[in-house]
């Protein structure tokens, strides 16, 4: 990551178990932070929301029901693939 890219994280733990979480990757583009992908447990299940410049959002269920595992998967996925997500977003935006 660099100064124009960031990850924001929020989670709640009870007795060593994640009860809910949110982790999102954002990039600073055209004078504002743009949300690229967010992982969370809203709606009662772990999933990713992949954002597009058009405003469209894709909901992608995560292959686990354990929120501890899901948070770890989200962290690893963003760490390993943020540049690919950024490239896709920029290509869709034609920048």
KAQUISUL-V926068 format. One line per field, one symbol per residue. phi: phi as a letter, one per 40 degrees, with the letter a starting at -180 (. if undefined). burial: # if it has 9 or more other C-alpha atoms within 8 Angstrom, else .. A space follows every 10 residues. Layout:
BEGIN
phi: ???
burial: ???
END
This chain:
BEGIN
phi: .bccbabbba abbbfgbcca aabbbbbcaf gacbcbabba bcggacabbc cbdchcbbcb cccabccccc ccccccccdc bdccccdccc cccgb
burial: ....##.#.. #.#....### ########.. ....###### #...###### ##........ .#....#..# #..##.##.. .#..##..## .#...
END
